[in-house]
Amino acid sequence: MGDLLERINGDQLADRLRKVGQQDIRLEALEPPRSAINRSEYWLLDFTKIRYENGPGKASRDELIEGFDLDADQGFGEETAALYDPRRNVILIQYNHHGVRSGIIKNYFALYGHDQNRAGSYEFQIRMDDMADMRYAQKEVITKLHFKVAPPRMTNAQRAGNVSLQRSLEVSDSLGAATIEVVISAGREINASLSHRAIQALTNKLMRIRPNDENDEAVISKLEVSGRDGAAEPIDVVDLLKPKLEQRIGDLVMGDDRRYTRESRWQGLLRARNGWNDLLAG
């Protein structure tokens, strides 16, 4: 990705625009590591989505709301900052409800690389909060696995990678079902336990199809593992879906045009990256 960012950095702004799905996306600004403006070891990125649908108006306390004077080829620009760590191969992405999401960003990179005769694509795997993974790793006894998947939303690659689900998927297809819910439980005996190795293999496959973006249509909508840290410990239910790694950033600077400045958004991402230094080092 570092090579691709170097190529994009050399292109003019107008040449960076790409149609991703039905959306106009461009990498508005980027600063390489150790540059005059960016002293960090990371790439600092700022994406723009131009949206042409209904947007906000200009309003005041004593005047009626009115629209903005836009040219025919202009729309509302939504900004999304990102930070790419080339050494750890990690990308941090600002959340903007109307802005560019992770799925659009990876497709933008893929389209850009394809345009420049660079084969291949990019995949972003969501980084979960280590507390959930740590709790799961501590389970010596696994008593239950509970998951729910939506077969119609699974790609062929996802189906092929989950051979253990194949028969259930075939039954679901024949019935036209929207979801499959599976509960695998150990017996009721005090020492009953599921095969740790088998459950680990299955959960690893299921975790690879966790949604990477809030707008993604979730293939898997439930993934819980129940177990004990030791034979005498109480049952603990670990939700492997919800606790993704995120950080709320304060102290953003509002510019005169009522937009958060690019510099303050980049600084927020740098603070988040530095705060996760020990976690991302693993």
RODO-2510 file (C-alpha; in nm, 4 decimals, decimal comma):
residues 282
     n   res          X          Y          Z
     1     m     0,0000     0,0000     0,0000
     2     g     0,2925     0,2329     0,0639
     3     d     0,3908     0,2125    -0,3046
     4     l     0,0340     0,2899    -0,4110
     5     l     0,0163     0,5911    -0,1784
     6     e     0,3387     0,7226    -0,3318
     7     r     0,1774     0,6997    -0,6769
     8     i    -0,1417     0,8735    -0,5604
     9     n     0,0644     1,1467    -0,3962
    10     g     0,2210     1,2217    -0,7351
    11     d    -0,1164     1,2627    -0,9093
    12     q    -0,3083     1,5868    -0,9467
    13     l    -0,6258     1,6278    -0,7380
    14     a    -0,8636     1,5856    -1,0335
    15     d    -0,6883     1,2621    -1,1351
    16     r    -0,7498     1,1064    -0,7938
    17     l    -1,1275     1,0957    -0,8316
    18     r    -1,2739     0,7458    -0,8593
    19     k    -1,6319     0,6220    -0,8901
    20     v    -1,6717     0,3595    -0,6179
    21     g    -2,0137     0,2060    -0,6654
    22     q    -2,2309     0,5126    -0,7196
    23     q    -2,0146     0,7459    -0,5125
    24     d    -1,7464     0,9963    -0,6174
    25     i    -1,4454     0,9385    -0,3917
    26     r    -1,0985     1,0890    -0,3892
    27     l    -0,7987     1,0954    -0,1623
    28     e    -0,8089     1,4685    -0,1006
    29     a    -0,4814     1,5083     0,0862
    30     l    -0,1992     1,2821     0,1982
    31     e     0,1274     1,3448     0,3783
    32     p     0,4088     1,0866     0,3607
    33     p     0,5966     0,9814     0,6744
    34     r     0,8842     1,2039     0,7875
    35     s     0,7791     1,4871     0,5562
    36     a     0,7950     1,8611     0,6251
    37     i     0,4346     1,8714     0,7479
    38     n     0,4189     1,5192     0,8935
    39     r     0,7017     1,4282     1,1299
    40     s     0,5468     1,0935     1,2263
    41     e     0,6347     0,7522     1,0810
    42     y     0,2809     0,7125     0,9414
    43     w     0,0973     0,8170     0,6274
    44     l    -0,1711     1,0788     0,7042
    45     l    -0,4689     1,0623     0,4662
    46     d    -0,7886     1,2584     0,4143
    47     f    -1,0658     1,1226     0,1908
    48     t    -1,3579     1,3149     0,0463
    49     k    -1,6927     1,1796    -0,0655
    50     i    -1,8945     1,4113    -0,2878
    51     r    -2,2635     1,3501    -0,2349
    52     y    -2,5277     1,5013    -0,4590
    53     e    -2,8384     1,3977    -0,2705
    54     n    -3,0300     1,6011    -0,0130
    55     g    -2,7969     1,7983     0,2110
    56     p    -2,7997     2,0537     0,4928
    57     g    -2,9126     2,4137     0,4639
    58     k    -2,7836     2,7443     0,5981
    59     a    -2,9891     2,8670     0,8934
    60     s    -2,9908     3,1345     1,1620
    61     r    -3,2088     3,2289     1,4584
    62     d    -3,3949     3,5084     1,2827
    63     e    -3,3903     3,4021     0,9165
    64     l    -3,5478     3,1154     0,7255
    65     i    -3,3259     2,8259     0,6261
    66     e    -3,1823     2,8476     0,2767
    67     g    -2,9719     2,6273     0,0553
    68     f    -2,6152     2,6752    -0,0579
    69     d    -2,5416     2,8163    -0,4022
    70     l    -2,3856     2,5135    -0,5754
    71     d    -2,2802     2,4714    -0,9352
    72     a    -2,4204     2,1826    -1,1395
    73     d    -2,1067     1,9726    -1,0875
    74     q    -2,0766     2,0466    -0,7148
    75     g    -2,2122     1,8529    -0,4181
    76     f    -2,1649     1,8273    -0,0450
    77     g    -1,8168     1,7127     0,0537
    78     e    -1,7814     1,4740     0,3469
    79     e    -1,4339     1,4277     0,4939
    80     t    -1,2808     1,1179     0,6508
    81     a    -0,9270     1,1200     0,7872
    82     a    -0,7141     0,8065     0,8069
    83     l    -0,3701     0,7040     0,9309
    84     y    -0,1714     0,4224     0,7717
    85     d     0,1095     0,2568     0,9660
    86     p     0,3296     0,0857     0,7020
    87     r     0,5429    -0,0979     0,9555
    88     r     0,2507    -0,2605     1,1373
    89     n     0,0259    -0,2714     0,8294
    90     v    -0,2541    -0,1053     1,0266
    91     i    -0,4982     0,1647     0,9177
    92     l    -0,6957     0,3869     1,1568
    93     i    -1,0071     0,5480     1,0105
    94     q    -1,2097     0,8397     1,1437
    95     y    -1,5828     0,7758     1,1741
    96     n    -1,8012     1,0143     0,9753
    97     h    -2,1624     0,9015     0,9466
    98     h    -2,2040     1,0514     0,5977
    99     g    -1,8420     1,0075     0,4953
   100     v    -1,6213     0,7380     0,3467
   101     r    -1,6247     0,4047     0,5314
   102     s    -1,3607     0,1323     0,5401
   103     g    -1,5234    -0,0794     0,2671
   104     i    -1,5271     0,2149     0,0262
   105     i    -1,1645     0,3004     0,1101
   106     k    -1,0367    -0,0495     0,0324
   107     n    -1,2313    -0,0518    -0,2960
   108     y    -1,0899     0,2895    -0,3828
   109     f    -0,7365     0,1560    -0,3352
   110     a    -0,8170    -0,1519    -0,5434
   111     l    -0,9610     0,0573    -0,8282
   112     y    -0,6680     0,2964    -0,8179
   113     g    -0,4163     0,0126    -0,8303
   114     h    -0,6044    -0,1547    -1,1167
   115     d    -0,6002     0,1706    -1,3142
   116     q    -0,2214     0,1734    -1,2843
   117     n    -0,1868    -0,1917    -1,3900
   118     r    -0,1194    -0,3106    -1,0372
   119     a    -0,2825    -0,6488    -0,9843
   120     g    -0,4414    -0,7474    -0,6564
   121     s    -0,6793    -0,5971    -0,4047
   122     y    -0,6853    -0,4931    -0,0413
   123     e    -0,8693    -0,6416     0,2532
   124     f    -0,9237    -0,4696     0,5884
   125     q    -0,9783    -0,6980     0,8864
   126     i    -1,1477    -0,5237     1,1764
   127     r    -0,9317    -0,5116     1,4890
   128     m    -1,1276    -0,6214     1,7933
   129     d    -1,0710    -0,4947     2,1425
   130     d    -0,8211    -0,7352     2,2958
   131     m    -1,0336    -0,7713     2,6091
   132     a    -1,2778    -0,9966     2,4217
   133     d    -1,0037    -1,2005     2,2524
   134     m    -0,8122    -1,2199     2,5812
   135     r    -1,1156    -1,3454     2,7720
   136     y    -1,1747    -1,6055     2,5026
   137     a    -0,8110    -1,7174     2,5076
   138     q    -0,8284    -1,7703     2,8841
   139     k    -1,1104    -2,0224     2,8582
   140     e    -0,9842    -2,3653     2,9601
   141     v    -1,3337    -2,5143     2,9345
   142     i    -1,5689    -2,4310     2,6433
   143     t    -1,9306    -2,5153     2,7149
   144     k    -2,1232    -2,3471     2,4329
   145     l    -2,0848    -2,1846     2,0916
   146     h    -2,3780    -1,9769     1,9659
   147     f    -2,3781    -1,8087     1,6250
   148     k    -2,6192    -1,6799     1,3630
   149     v    -2,5331    -1,6398     0,9939
   150     a    -2,7223    -1,5126     0,6887
   151     p    -2,6464    -1,7524     0,3979
   152     p    -2,7907    -1,5252     0,1243
   153     r    -2,5287    -1,2637     0,2149
   154     m    -2,2321    -1,5007     0,2063
   155     t    -1,9930    -1,4832    -0,0860
   156     n    -1,8727    -1,7983    -0,2605
   157     a    -1,5325    -1,7515    -0,0969
   158     q    -1,6900    -1,7325     0,2484
   159     r    -1,8899    -2,0461     0,1828
   160     a    -1,5841    -2,2337     0,0570
   161     g    -1,3886    -2,1322     0,3649
   162     n    -1,6460    -2,2787     0,6037
   163     v    -1,6626    -2,6427     0,5036
   164     s    -1,8072    -2,7400     0,8406
   165     l    -2,1136    -2,5265     0,7639
   166     q    -2,1579    -2,6494     0,4102
   167     r    -2,4343    -2,9020     0,4754
   168     s    -2,6334    -2,6518     0,6828
   169     l    -2,5956    -2,3942     0,4072
   170     e    -2,7227    -2,6419     0,1496
   171     v    -3,0309    -2,7144     0,3639
   172     s    -3,0850    -2,3409     0,4143
   173     d    -3,0636    -2,2773     0,0394
   174     s    -3,3172    -2,5481    -0,0356
   175     l    -3,5618    -2,3968     0,2138
   176     g    -3,5046    -2,0348     0,1135
   177     a    -3,4090    -1,9460     0,4685
   178     a    -3,2795    -1,5997     0,5605
   179     t    -3,0691    -1,7056     0,8599
   180     i    -2,9214    -2,0088     1,0301
   181     e    -2,8866    -2,0046     1,4090
   182     v    -2,6633    -2,2691     1,5628
   183     v    -2,6157    -2,3522     1,9299
   184     i    -2,3528    -2,6141     2,0093
   185     s    -2,3517    -2,7153     2,3746
   186     a    -2,1575    -2,9545     2,5920
   187     g    -2,3434    -3,1978     2,8161
   188     r    -2,4886    -3,1063     3,1519
   189     e    -2,2216    -3,2890     3,3506
   190     i    -2,0062    -3,0678     3,5704
   191     n    -1,6903    -3,1438     3,3699
   192     a    -1,8528    -3,1440     3,0261
   193     s    -1,6580    -2,9516     2,7639
   194     l    -1,6495    -2,9060     2,3880
   195     s    -1,3361    -2,9780     2,1900
   196     h    -1,1219    -2,6701     2,2353
   197     r    -0,9321    -2,7259     1,9084
   198     a    -1,2484    -2,7775     1,7007
   199     i    -1,4253    -2,4743     1,8490
   200     q    -1,1165    -2,2607     1,7960
   201     a    -1,0956    -2,3636     1,4293
   202     l    -1,4634    -2,2870     1,3699
   203     t    -1,4624    -1,9517     1,5524
   204     n    -1,1520    -1,8458     1,3576
   205     k    -1,3425    -1,9008     1,0316
   206     l    -1,6513    -1,7233     1,1631
   207     m    -1,4505    -1,4252     1,2875
   208     r    -1,3125    -1,3729     0,9381
   209     i    -1,6631    -1,2843     0,8177
   210     r    -1,7377    -1,0354     1,0923
   211     p    -1,8623    -0,7028     0,9494
   212     n    -1,5813    -0,4512     0,8934
   213     d    -1,8045    -0,1475     0,8641
   214     e    -2,1202    -0,0132     1,0259
   215     n    -2,2940    -0,0085     0,6866
   216     d    -2,1970    -0,3649     0,5965
   217     e    -2,4847    -0,6103     0,5659
   218     a    -2,3805    -0,8487     0,8379
   219     v    -2,3250    -1,2063     0,7240
   220     i    -2,2854    -1,3015     1,0880
   221     s    -2,5030    -1,1281     1,3462
   222     k    -2,4205    -1,3305     1,6583
   223     l    -2,1023    -1,4986     1,7745
   224     e    -2,0754    -1,5905     2,1400
   225     v    -1,8580    -1,8412     2,3220
   226     s    -1,9380    -1,9570     2,6759
   227     g    -1,6821    -2,1194     2,8997
   228     r    -1,4807    -2,1209     3,2194
   229     d    -1,1287    -1,9984     3,2921
   230     g    -1,0922    -2,3056     3,5126
   231     a    -1,2989    -2,6038     3,6213
   232     a    -1,4174    -2,4260     3,9378
   233     e    -1,4788    -2,0867     3,7738
   234     p    -1,8243    -1,9514     3,6790
   235     i    -1,9502    -1,9520     3,3220
   236     d    -1,8443    -1,6423     3,1258
   237     v    -2,0138    -1,5468     2,7947
   238     v    -1,7794    -1,3704     2,5511
   239     d    -1,9305    -1,1691     2,2655
   240     l    -1,6823    -1,1872     1,9779
   241     l    -1,8776    -0,9469     1,7552
   242     k    -1,9352    -0,6170     1,9271
   243     p    -1,6191    -0,4987     2,1026
   244     k    -1,4170    -0,3550     1,8153
   245     l    -1,1204    -0,1320     1,8875
   246     e    -1,2250     0,2315     1,8856
   247     q    -1,1340     0,5560     2,0581
   248     r    -1,3352     0,8734     2,1103
   249     i    -1,1238     1,1770     2,0241
   250     g    -1,1790     1,5174     2,1847
   251     d    -1,0232     1,8619     2,1418
   252     l    -1,0931     1,8841     1,7680
   253     v    -1,0541     2,2369     1,6327
   254     m    -1,3473     2,4012     1,4549
   255     g    -1,2430     2,6217     1,1626
   256     d    -1,4028     2,9503     1,0619
   257     d    -1,6103     2,7592     0,8045
   258     r    -1,7616     2,5351     1,0805
   259     r    -1,5641     2,2284     0,9727
   260     y    -1,3229     2,0392     1,1947
   261     t    -0,9776     2,1167     1,0611
   262     r    -0,7794     1,8476     0,8839
   263     e    -0,4813     1,9060     1,1112
   264     s    -0,6845     1,8480     1,4303
   265     r    -0,8410     1,5316     1,2880
   266     w    -0,4963     1,4003     1,1943
   267     q    -0,3667     1,4875     1,5395
   268     g    -0,6580     1,2934     1,6896
   269     l    -0,5631     0,9843     1,4895
   270     l    -0,1981     1,0235     1,5934
   271     r    -0,3025     1,0364     1,9598
   272     a    -0,5129     0,7237     1,9138
   273     r    -0,2243     0,5417     1,7400
   274     n     0,0211     0,6375     2,0144
   275     g    -0,2253     0,5275     2,2810
   276     w    -0,2528     0,1846     2,1142
   277     n     0,1217     0,1448     2,0672
   278     d     0,1585    -0,1553     2,3011
   279     l    -0,1566    -0,3200     2,1687
   280     l    -0,0669    -0,2821     1,8014
   281     a     0,2893    -0,3939     1,8600
   282     g     0,1646    -0,7505     1,9029
***
